[in-house]
Amino acid sequence: MQTGNGSRGKRVRAMGLAAVRGLALALVTLPGALLLFTLSLVSISLVPVGIGAYTTPWALKAVRGFADWRRVVAAEWSGVRIPSAYRPVPEDANTWARTYALLRDPATWRDLRWLQVDMTAGFVTALLPAVLVFYPLEGLAVAAGLWRPLSELGGGYWYGFVHVTDQVTGLAAGALGLALLALAPLGPRLLTAHFRLTRAVLGAGQGELAERVRVLTETRRDAVDTSAAELRRIERDLHDGAQARLVAMGMDLGTIEVLLDKDPAQARRLLAQARQSSVDALAELRDLVRGIHPPVLAERGLGDAVRALALRLPVPTEVTVELPGRADAPVESAAYFAVSEVLTNAVKHSGADRIWVDLHHREGMLRIAVTDNGRGGAVTGAGSGLAGIERRLGTFDGVLAVSSPAGGPTMVTMEIPCV
């Protein structure tokens, strides 16, 4: 008997808790979703005239915060997991770049669709658990005598589909209330249904998953093409550089062997030439290895490798590093060569007399910002070095943003997910 009473008490508590939570959600859902959807719609519509570029990031950030709060509530209240799938947006990108990145993210439009569902079907499914508990109490109160003052209202009083005018109709209202109360145990399931509806809209759809596969396929193909091009470059450099020097040195040594007795002076000159060829070949091999994977990067990590890179530049470069540890070797390599390419572009094309590099790690992202005080005007269009960097970072799900107004300064921001 105690076990039965205990299980009944648990069901009553679960029913009451679902009702309170559903009511709280309903009170937040309709005004919150309506306000955020309206602000987002107005803000996006103002992007073409410039105003929306400044307001849209803030509006969409609020939408994402609202959606993330619902994800937390869904997991804690009903155990429904709703993964977040937002693309990272560089924080220091210019206003237009941030707005463009947000509007390109499919998750943004999914959030806006969810707001429309949340203020309609979501509101109803959140409110139903509360209705099944609290509305029957009103019917029981009507049956207990509340019908008298209510029936004096102009036009009478309706409880559901029952028109209450006397005690008999008041009892009918009470019976309807009991029938509704019998459905109250469905409250927790209805609340779970609300969160499953949220997951169905907020979760990534098949179309987005297909797009994700397409992007990953393209970035993998780019990575393979880049690797093949790198191998061809190494082969070409070995053939035209170190190999040619080693072949020439071998020929010189053969000539020296013949001249040792006949012309010692000429043999000594050829020995000196062979020694210089060996030094040049060794230097070329070192440069080749450094181009594949710099020893300082392997030994001391990304921060020191970028500092060493900056020391070799003809433009004064200040490097700030705040990294708690080391990333995976492929990520470090991609980041290093991306920074190297950006710095090379800055030295060649910007006309800058000073460059700043900032590396830090925060919230699972390796973030790199390269800023110069040059003439600006850098673009990421097809054929530019920045487009190649974007493809390189895309292999690791990274992003690149460029802020380069005419007259400068230029800031290139890169972010790569990593631990």
Buried (B, 14 or more C-beta within 10 A) or exposed (E): EEEEEEEEEEBEEBBBBBBBBBBEBBBBBBEBBBBBBEBBEBBBEBBEEEEBBBBBBEBBEBBBEBBBEBBEBBEEBBEBEBEEBBBBBBEBBBBEBBBBBBBEBBBBEBBBEBBBBBBEEBBBBBBBBBBBBBBBEBBBBBBEEBBEEBBEEEEEBEBBEBBBEEEEBBBBBBBBBEEBBEBBBBBBEBBBBBBBBBBEBBBBEEEBEEEBEEEEEEBEEBBEEBEEEEEEEBEEBBEEBBBBBBEBBEEBEEBBEEBEEEBEEBBEBBBEBBEEBEEBBEEBBEEBEEBEBBEBBEEBBBBBBBBBBBEEBEBEBEBEBEBEEEBEEEBBBBBBBBBBBBBEBBBEBBBBEEBBBBBBBEEEBBBBBBBBBBBBEBEBEEEBBBBBBBBBBBBBBBBBBBBBEEEBBBBBBBBBBBE
